[in-house]
Amino acid sequence: MVSNSSLVGAKIKSIREGKNLSIEEVAERSGLSAEQIMRIETDQNLPSLGSLIKVARALGVRLGTFLDDNDELGPAVCRAEERTASISFSNDSAAARKNMEYHPLAQQKAGRHMEPFVIDINPSEERDFQLSAHEGEEFIYVLEGEVEIDYGKQTYTLRQGDSIFYDSIVKHHVHGANGQGAKILAVVYIPF
């Protein structure tokens, strides 16, 4: 069985080849290295959300293109019992392990500019986080546990029921507080 993470790499490669672009051309357009692009396409690296947005822009597609299952024009309904698929992203470090599992909530919705996710944040003792930035805005609502958001030079601690809305162009990182796991609802808006 192929994981959704590997489907993302395969979709990126398919779109790149369909547009007759080399890995080097996508690297130049995205600001990422050719090695990063190759590692993403071959599923050796789980891309960060910021890196994925850069690749989408370099290919001239919206982020949702990599996550889409269908092309539904009407509303997209995601039933709790049907939400089993997850996509993992890491930071840009080649040695990084996945720290979050993203459960997309609107894969069927064509033409969307927002990406809603339920995200399981895995427990981690890591404290040296690599912050990332990308165009757009993010909204996070804590469903379970406690999270910390490093945002610029500030750190915000959010508990169950708390939320934050921020410009994602500022370097940021979301992780469980005190190394604990958590669950959040996140909506990412990326202008196209």
C-alpha positions as CSV (number, residue, x, y, z in Angstrom):
1,M,0.0,0.0,0.0
2,V,1.4,3.4,-1.0
3,S,1.3,6.1,1.7
4,N,-0.1,9.6,1.1
5,S,3.4,11.0,1.7
6,S,4.7,9.0,-1.2
7,L,1.7,10.1,-3.3
8,V,2.8,13.7,-2.8
9,G,6.3,13.0,-4.1
10,A,4.9,11.1,-7.1
11,K,2.4,14.0,-7.9
12,I,5.2,16.6,-7.8
13,K,7.3,14.5,-10.1
14,S,4.4,13.9,-12.5
15,I,3.5,17.6,-12.6
16,R,7.1,18.6,-13.1
17,E,7.6,16.1,-15.9
18,G,4.2,17.0,-17.5
19,K,5.5,20.6,-17.7
20,N,8.8,19.5,-19.1
21,L,10.7,21.0,-16.3
22,S,14.0,19.6,-15.0
23,I,14.7,19.2,-11.3
24,E,17.2,22.0,-11.6
25,E,14.6,24.4,-13.1
26,V,12.2,23.6,-10.2
27,A,15.0,24.1,-7.7
28,E,15.9,27.5,-9.2
29,R,12.3,28.6,-9.3
30,S,11.6,27.5,-5.8
31,G,14.8,28.5,-4.1
32,L,15.4,24.9,-2.9
33,S,18.3,22.8,-3.9
34,A,18.1,20.3,-6.7
35,E,19.0,17.6,-4.1
36,Q,16.0,18.7,-1.9
37,I,13.7,18.4,-4.9
38,M,15.0,15.0,-5.9
39,R,14.7,13.8,-2.3
40,I,11.1,15.0,-2.1
41,E,10.1,13.4,-5.3
42,T,11.7,10.0,-4.3
43,D,10.2,10.2,-0.7
44,Q,13.6,10.3,0.9
45,N,12.6,13.7,2.5
46,L,9.3,14.7,3.9
47,P,8.9,18.3,2.8
48,S,8.0,21.1,5.2
49,L,4.8,22.9,4.5
50,G,6.9,25.9,3.5
51,S,9.0,23.9,1.1
52,L,5.8,22.3,-0.4
53,I,4.3,25.8,-1.0
54,K,7.5,26.9,-2.8
55,V,7.4,23.8,-5.0
56,A,3.7,24.5,-5.8
57,R,4.5,28.0,-6.8
58,A,7.5,26.9,-8.9
59,L,5.3,24.5,-10.7
60,G,2.5,27.0,-11.1
61,V,-0.1,25.0,-9.2
62,R,-1.9,25.5,-5.9
63,L,-0.8,23.5,-2.8
64,G,-4.0,21.5,-2.8
65,T,-3.0,20.0,-6.2
66,F,-0.5,17.7,-4.3
67,L,-3.2,16.6,-1.8
68,D,-6.3,16.3,-4.0
69,D,-8.2,13.1,-4.4
70,N,-11.1,14.4,-6.5
71,D,-12.3,17.5,-8.3
72,E,-15.5,18.2,-6.4
73,L,-17.0,21.6,-7.2
74,G,-19.6,21.6,-4.5
75,P,-19.0,21.4,-0.8
76,A,-16.6,18.9,0.6
77,V,-17.8,16.8,3.5
78,C,-15.2,14.8,5.5
79,R,-16.8,12.3,7.9
80,A,-14.8,11.5,11.0
81,E,-14.8,7.8,10.3
82,E,-13.5,8.4,6.8
83,R,-10.6,10.5,8.0
84,T,-7.8,7.9,8.2
85,A,-5.3,9.1,5.6
86,S,-2.5,11.3,6.9
87,I,0.4,13.2,5.3
88,S,3.6,13.9,7.1
89,F,5.8,16.9,6.7
90,S,9.2,17.6,8.3
91,N,11.4,20.6,8.5
92,D,14.0,21.2,5.7
93,S,16.7,19.2,7.5
94,A,17.7,16.0,5.6
95,A,18.0,14.2,9.0
96,A,14.6,15.4,10.3
97,R,12.0,12.9,11.4
98,K,8.4,13.5,11.0
99,N,6.9,15.4,14.0
100,M,3.3,15.9,12.8
101,E,0.7,13.9,10.9
102,Y,-1.7,16.0,8.9
103,H,-5.2,14.7,8.2
104,P,-6.6,16.8,5.3
105,L,-10.2,17.8,5.7
106,A,-11.0,19.0,2.1
107,Q,-9.0,16.9,-0.4
108,Q,-12.1,16.5,-2.6
109,K,-12.7,20.3,-2.9
110,A,-11.3,21.6,-6.2
111,G,-10.0,25.1,-6.6
112,R,-9.6,25.8,-2.8
113,H,-7.2,28.4,-1.4
114,M,-7.5,27.2,2.2
115,E,-6.1,23.9,3.5
116,P,-7.9,22.7,6.6
117,F,-6.2,19.9,8.6
118,V,-6.5,18.0,11.9
119,I,-2.9,17.6,13.0
120,D,-1.6,15.1,15.4
121,I,1.6,16.5,17.0
122,N,3.8,13.6,18.1
123,P,5.7,13.8,21.4
124,S,9.3,14.9,20.9
125,E,12.2,15.8,23.1
126,E,13.7,18.0,20.3
127,R,14.2,21.6,21.5
128,D,16.3,22.9,18.6
129,F,13.5,23.6,16.2
130,Q,14.1,24.8,12.6
131,L,11.6,27.6,12.0
132,S,10.0,27.9,8.6
133,A,8.2,30.7,6.7
134,H,5.9,30.8,3.7
135,E,3.4,33.1,2.1
136,G,-0.1,33.2,3.6
137,E,-1.8,32.9,6.9
138,E,-2.5,30.2,9.4
139,F,-5.2,29.6,12.0
140,I,-4.6,27.0,14.8
141,Y,-7.2,25.8,17.3
142,V,-6.0,23.4,20.1
143,L,-8.3,20.4,20.3
144,E,-6.2,18.3,22.8
145,G,-3.1,18.9,24.9
146,E,-0.9,22.0,24.9
147,V,1.2,23.4,22.1
148,E,3.9,26.0,21.8
149,I,4.3,28.2,18.7
150,D,7.6,29.8,18.2
151,Y,6.8,32.9,16.1
152,G,9.5,35.3,15.3
153,K,11.2,36.0,18.6
154,Q,8.1,35.2,20.7
155,T,6.9,31.8,22.0
156,Y,3.1,31.4,22.6
157,T,1.7,28.5,24.7
158,L,-1.8,27.4,23.9
159,R,-4.0,25.0,25.8
160,Q,-7.1,23.1,24.8
161,G,-9.7,25.6,23.4
162,D,-7.1,28.3,22.7
163,S,-6.4,29.6,19.2
164,I,-3.9,31.7,17.3
165,F,-4.1,33.4,13.8
166,Y,-0.8,34.6,12.3
167,D,1.0,35.7,9.1
168,S,3.0,32.7,8.1
169,I,5.7,34.8,6.3
170,V,7.2,35.3,9.8
171,K,9.4,32.3,10.8
172,H,7.5,29.9,13.0
173,H,7.3,26.4,14.4
174,V,4.4,24.5,16.0
175,H,5.2,21.7,18.5
176,G,3.8,20.0,21.6
177,A,4.6,21.9,24.9
178,N,7.1,20.1,27.2
179,G,7.7,17.4,24.6
180,Q,4.2,16.1,24.9
181,G,1.8,15.2,22.0
182,A,-1.2,17.3,21.1
183,K,-4.0,17.6,18.5
184,I,-4.9,20.8,16.6
185,L,-7.2,22.1,13.9
186,A,-5.2,24.1,11.5
187,V,-6.3,26.1,8.5
188,V,-3.6,27.3,6.1
189,Y,-4.4,30.0,3.5
190,I,-2.0,30.4,0.7
191,P,-2.6,33.2,-1.9
192,F,-2.2,32.0,-5.4
